[in-house]
Amino acid sequence: MANGNADKDLQKQFGEIAFHIRELIDGQQPNRSAPQVQWTGQMLGNILVIFLNTGRYKDACSVLVKCETQQHRISGSLTIEAMEKFINAAIEREDAVKSILCVQYMADSGFVEAQIHAKDILTKLELNERQKAKMNDIMSTQIVETSDE
C-alpha cells in the first residue's frame, strides 16, 4: 500500500488520524446541547483496517476487543473484509488469542465464514487444548445454527 517515504508518511498520518478519531468518540461526555456520535460496525471496521494497514496491530486489537465486549452498544458489525484482514494479521503474528476472539466475534455476528476461519486457525497456529476446545465450540455452534435455519 505504501510506496516510498511519502506514502509511508501518509500512511502513518492516517494511523494517527484514526487513533485520534477513536479517542475523541470514546472520550465524549454526555451533553444535552450536542448529540453524541455513536460507533457503528462499519466505522470501527474502517478504523481497524487503517490500524492494520499502518502497522498498529495493538490498536487494531483494542478495536476488536471493543467490538466483542460492546456488541450490544454498536450498531451493526465489522465487515467480513475487516475481520478477515484482522485474522490474517493475527495468524501472521501467531496471536492465537486474538485470532480466536475474532472468530468468536464473527460467529456471534452470524457470519458463516467463521467456520472456515476457525479451521484455518486450527491448521496454521499452534493452539493449546483449551484454545482447540474453544475453536471446536465455535465450529459446532456454527454448524448447529446453520442447520436450524
Disulfide bonds with the S-S distance in Angstrom:
none
